[in-house]
Amino acid sequence: MGLFNLGDQSKIQKNKHENMFNTETMLPFSEIKNDTVILKDGWLRSILRISGLNLDLKNWDEQQIVLEQYKKFLNGLDFPIQILVRNSYLDLSNYINYMKENVTKIENLTLQKQGDWYIKFLQEIDMQQGLIYTKDFYIIVPYYDWEKDSEKINKSWFTKFLDVLNSKDDAEKIVWRYRDFIKGRKMLETRCNLITEGLNSMGIWVDKITNPEIISLLFRCHNPLIHNSQSEL
């Protein structure tokens, strides 16, 4: 009996250790709902996808106008934002499948043959990833209590990391988070609308990403190598 008790105890200790340092514990996210990320500390994030603006296509005067508008936009914000720029390979697989389906429907044999050559050309590019890059631009909009905005942002990365490890979910915290979510989401929407109006005035398109898009973005950030294989399932 003593051997069995010792084995059970070591198993319990092992399970505790695994639960303490599993992936879920290391990530700061609690849940995603209503197009909003809820962190373990109860505060909220919205993610806006924005279009790029090529200043090289504008003359000098237009460039200066855009830059001045951008300065006024940033200086007019009374809350912090995070700007995320992601470089990723251009995945042509969906476009290649689309071409294959439509090239077979072409009745003209010459055009069909040219379509087949074009498909082979695309397949060669797709196999050599890194030839074509795309840039994705995002703005992460946070919401804390007004009194805690600067306090939260100015925390050191190590303190934030410890806060994540110490965030244990229980019934009380879940209820507390839900109440803060109802209250904070209205303020977060106001911030998103303010950013959208400011960027639209500069000719920059803004779109608030939805729950599936948020999940896909977070998955790509934390699992870049297996995202494509998972997304095809």
Stockholm file with secondary structure:
# STOCKHOLM 1.0

chainA/1-233         MGLFNLGDQSKIQKNKHENMFNTETMLPFSEIKNDTVILKDGWLRSILRISGLNLDLKNWDEQQIVLEQYKKFLNGLDFPIQILVRNSYLDLSNYINYMKENVTKIENLTLQKQGDWYIKFLQEIDMQQGLIYTKDFYIIVPYYDWEKDSEKINKSWFTKFLDVLNSKDDAEKIVWRYRDFIKGRKMLETRCNLITEGLNSMGIWVDKITNPEIISLLFRCHNPLIHNSQSEL
#=GR chainA/1-233 SS CHHHHHHHHHHHHHHHHHHHTSHHHHSCEEEEETTEEEETTSCEEEEEEECCCCGGGSCHHHHHHHHHHHHHHHHTCSSCCEEEEEEEECCCHHHHHHHHHHHTTCCCHHHHHHHHHHHHHHHHHHHSTTSSEEEEEEEEEEECCGGGHHHHHTSCHHHHHHHHHTCCCCHHHHHHHHHHHHHHHHHHHHHHHHHHHHHHTTTCCEEECCHHHHHHHHHHHHCTTTHHHHHTC
#=GC SS_cons         CHHHHHHHHHHHHHHHHHHHTSHHHHSCEEEEETTEEEETTSCEEEEEEECCCCGGGSCHHHHHHHHHHHHHHHHTCSSCCEEEEEEEECCCHHHHHHHHHHHTTCCCHHHHHHHHHHHHHHHHHHHSTTSSEEEEEEEEEEECCGGGHHHHHTSCHHHHHHHHHTCCCCHHHHHHHHHHHHHHHHHHHHHHHHHHHHHHTTTCCEEECCHHHHHHHHHHHHCTTTHHHHHTC
//
